[in-house]
Amino acid sequence: MWYEILPGFAIMTVCLIIPGVATAQIHKFTNNGKEKRIARVPWQWYLMERDKRVSGTGRHSESKGLENIH
């Protein structure tokens, strides 16, 4: 019957979802709980470099904001 395909479909769906969810969680863990930043255009890359410089630690994910600017 048609319902015999459901277990196989469920297994394939879970196997395709796990890597995406795991990758997102690994990125969040390595960026101190923040989402991964993607530089698709040069302007975004310059902003990430600025955040690295301003943070004082060399990581764009640890940017503290205006209190770091001297």
C-alpha positions as CSV (number, residue, x, y, z in Angstrom):
1,M,0.0,0.0,0.0
2,W,1.0,3.7,-0.2
3,Y,1.7,4.0,3.5
4,E,4.6,1.5,3.3
5,I,6.8,4.2,1.9
6,L,6.3,6.4,5.0
7,P,9.1,4.9,7.2
8,G,11.6,5.1,4.5
9,F,10.6,8.7,3.7
10,A,10.8,9.6,7.4
11,I,14.3,8.1,7.7
12,M,15.5,10.0,4.6
13,T,14.0,13.3,5.8
14,V,15.7,13.0,9.2
15,C,19.0,12.1,7.6
16,L,18.8,15.2,5.4
17,I,17.8,17.5,8.2
18,I,20.4,16.5,10.8
19,P,23.5,17.9,9.0
20,G,21.9,21.3,8.5
21,V,20.8,21.7,12.1
22,A,24.1,20.4,13.3
23,T,26.1,22.9,11.2
24,A,24.0,25.8,12.5
25,Q,24.5,24.7,16.1
26,I,28.3,24.3,15.6
27,H,28.5,27.8,14.0
28,K,26.5,29.3,16.9
29,F,28.8,27.5,19.5
30,T,32.0,28.7,17.8
31,N,30.7,32.3,17.5
32,N,29.9,32.8,21.2
33,G,26.1,32.2,20.7
34,K,25.7,34.5,17.7
35,E,24.7,33.5,14.2
36,K,27.2,33.0,11.5
37,R,28.1,36.2,9.6
38,I,28.4,35.9,5.8
39,A,30.2,38.5,3.7
40,R,28.5,38.3,0.3
41,V,29.7,41.7,-0.9
42,P,32.9,43.6,-0.2
43,W,31.1,46.1,2.1
44,Q,30.1,43.4,4.5
45,W,33.7,42.1,4.5
46,Y,34.9,45.6,5.5
47,L,32.4,45.7,8.3
48,M,33.5,42.4,9.6
49,E,37.2,43.5,9.5
50,R,36.2,46.7,11.3
51,D,34.5,44.7,14.0
52,K,37.6,42.5,14.5
53,R,39.7,45.6,14.9
54,V,37.3,47.4,17.2
55,S,36.8,44.3,19.5
56,G,40.4,44.2,20.5
57,T,40.4,40.4,20.5
58,G,40.7,39.8,16.8
59,R,37.3,38.1,16.5
60,H,34.3,39.8,14.9
61,S,31.8,37.9,17.1
62,E,33.2,39.6,20.3
63,S,32.5,43.1,19.2
64,K,31.4,45.1,22.2
65,G,30.1,48.3,20.5
66,L,30.9,51.9,21.0
67,E,32.6,51.5,24.4
68,N,35.6,50.0,22.7
69,I,36.2,53.0,20.3
70,H,39.0,55.3,21.7
